[in-house]
């Protein structure tokens, strides 16, 4: 027992000599592995893209891995060190809220417990968070780096706090099987996407902010809702407005228990066509803004738009 405790103490003291990036890289890698195990197609491209920007990709860290050194050197010299931690930390929170990721993986009983801890950390600036391979340390590391990247007028701690509020609303909507109106759904889309995009634009050291590309929230909200309509219903998240369901004579609770009730319903089909038309209009409007954005924002928005455009084309085929 004494020998084990001694070895554990030696390991902990040794690890504490490593830089903060070493701890952040380990947590980011752990999150990526969870995502990749679930769906390589969905997460690999974005995961490795942000990792490359942050110096956290496997190929970048390979030399230090071979030499047996702390695998953080590339991150220390990266232009965008906050990109991967910000995306992976935010993605983990989003997936926990959606029920796609069990909070117990990170040591939390449920998502509200995680949000409470994270919001306390934002408020007290992580005063009690120790350097360790935890989601708590990743958030502390991420916010400290983002604060170095933010510009006058930015408040990344406030943005992250409001992002967590939006995710908590999404969580309670799912667990309580809430059916919302069109106006309420649009508010949720604005809140869910706006703060996340602001945070990523800060991480990428862009001059652009969400207010400059605000169409992206409703665009992504509408298109992704249509793309994942049945899978989301199966997880008890209904993204069809209450008034549309009433007009279609569909019971929201029954629909969430049997998403196939949508099949052949002309009211739902017409609503989907209208949403798709609005989505295409938002897409075209946003596309016109791209040439006037700074270089980093252009790449960021083009990346997002490519994914949206792909989903629009798939939905159009389904509705033909």
Residue pairs with C-beta under 8 A, 6 or more apart in sequence:
15 22
16 131
18 70
18 72
19 70
19 72
19 76
20 72
20 131
20 141
21 55
21 72
21 75
21 76
21 81
22 70
22 71
22 72
23 131
23 132
23 133
23 137
23 138
23 141
24 72
24 75
24 85
24 137
24 138
24 141
24 142
25 56
25 61
25 71
25 72
25 75
26 133
27 88
27 133
27 134
27 135
27 137
27 138
28 51
28 54
28 56
28 84
28 85
28 88
28 138
29 56
30 133
31 88
31 89
31 91
31 92
32 43
32 47
32 51
32 88
34 101
34 105
35 42
35 43
35 47
35 91
35 95
36 43
36 44
36 47
38 100
46 87
47 88
48 57
49 303
50 56
50 83
50 84
50 87
50 88
51 57
51 58
51 60
51 84
52 60
53 78
53 79
53 80
53 83
53 84
53 204
54 75
54 78
54 80
54 81
54 82
54 83
54 84
54 85
55 61
55 73
55 74
55 75
55 76
55 77
55 78
55 81
56 74
56 75
56 78
56 84
60 74
61 71
61 72
61 73
61 74
64 70
64 71
64 72
64 73
64 74
65 71
75 81
79 205
80 203
80 204
80 205
81 145
82 142
82 145
82 146
82 149
82 202
82 203
83 200
83 203
83 204
85 138
85 141
85 142
85 145
86 142
86 146
86 199
86 200
86 203
87 200
87 203
88 138
89 135
89 138
89 139
89 142
90 163
90 196
90 199
90 200
92 101
92 106
92 135
93 114
93 115
93 118
93 163
93 164
93 167
94 167
94 170
94 196
95 101
96 102
96 103
96 111
96 114
96 167
96 171
97 111
97 167
97 168
97 170
97 171
97 174
98 170
98 171
98 174
98 235
98 237
99 174
99 235
100 235
103 109
103 110
103 111
103 113
103 114
106 114
106 134
106 135
107 134
107 135
108 114
108 117
111 167
111 168
111 171
112 168
112 171
114 135
115 164
115 167
115 168
117 136
118 136
118 139
118 160
118 164
119 161
119 164
121 128
121 129
121 136
121 139
121 140
122 139
122 143
122 157
122 160
122 161
122 164
125 140
125 143
126 136
126 139
126 140
126 143
126 144
129 136
129 137
129 139
129 140
130 137
131 137
139 160
143 156
143 157
143 160
145 203
146 156
146 199
146 202
146 203
147 156
147 157
149 202
149 203
149 205
150 156
150 202
151 202
151 207
154 198
154 202
154 209
156 198
156 199
156 202
159 195
159 198
159 199
159 202
160 195
160 199
162 191
162 195
163 195
163 196
163 199
165 191
166 188
166 191
166 192
166 195
167 192
169 188
169 191
170 188
170 192
170 237
172 178
173 180
173 188
173 237
174 235
174 236
174 237
175 236
177 236
177 238
177 252
177 253
177 256
178 238
179 238
179 242
179 245
179 252
180 188
180 238
180 241
180 242
181 241
181 242
181 243
182 241
182 242
182 243
182 244
185 221
185 225
185 239
185 241
186 218
186 221
188 221
189 217
189 218
189 220
189 221
189 222
190 214
190 217
190 218
190 221
192 217
192 221
193 216
193 217
193 220
193 221
194 210
194 214
194 217
195 210
197 210
197 213
197 216
197 217
198 209
198 210
200 300
201 208
201 209
201 210
201 296
201 297
201 300
204 296
204 297
204 300
205 296
206 293
206 294
206 296
206 297
206 300
207 294
207 297
208 293
208 294
208 296
208 297
210 216
210 217
212 289
212 293
212 297
213 286
213 289
213 293
213 297
213 301
215 282
215 285
215 286
215 289
216 286
216 301
216 304
218 278
218 282
219 279
219 282
219 283
219 286
219 308
220 304
220 308
222 275
222 276
222 278
222 279
222 282
223 276
223 279
223 308
223 311
223 312
223 315
224 311
225 232
225 239
225 275
226 272
226 275
226 276
226 279
226 311
226 315
227 311
227 314
227 315
229 239
229 240
229 259
229 262
229 272
230 259
230 260
230 262
232 238
232 239
233 255
233 256
233 259
233 262
234 256
234 259
236 256
238 245
238 252
238 255
238 256
240 252
240 255
240 268
240 271
241 271
242 252
244 267
244 268
244 271
245 251
245 252
245 255
247 267
248 265
248 267
248 268
248 271
249 267
250 261
250 262
250 265
250 268
254 261
255 261
255 262
262 268
269 319
272 315
272 319
273 319
276 312
276 315
276 316
276 319
279 308
279 312
280 312
283 305
283 308
283 309
283 312
286 301
286 305
287 305
289 301
290 298
290 301
290 302
290 305
291 298
293 301
